[in-house]
Amino acid sequence: MESLRQQKASMNRCEKLRWKGMFIEADRDPNSPPGIHGPFWCQHTYKPFGPDGQVVDEFECCAVRSCYEQL
C-alpha cells in the first residue's frame, strides 16, 4: 500500500518526471542519498536535472518550477 508521502508525490509530480521504476519493477531505496545520477530524469532534458538546471525528483518537480507541467 502506498504511503501518504508517496500518494502526495504522485498526485503533484510533473508530467515530464520519469524514473526507472516506470520501466522495471523496482522500489526507490529510501536509504540511498539523492544524487546527480539518481533514479529520476526529466523528459525535457533526458538528464537528472530539468531545463532550469535544478535536480529532478518526486518532490522537487512541482508547480513552483518554471518547467513544471501538471500531470
Helices and strands as residue ranges (DSSP letters): H 4-12, E 17-19, G 20-22, E 40-42
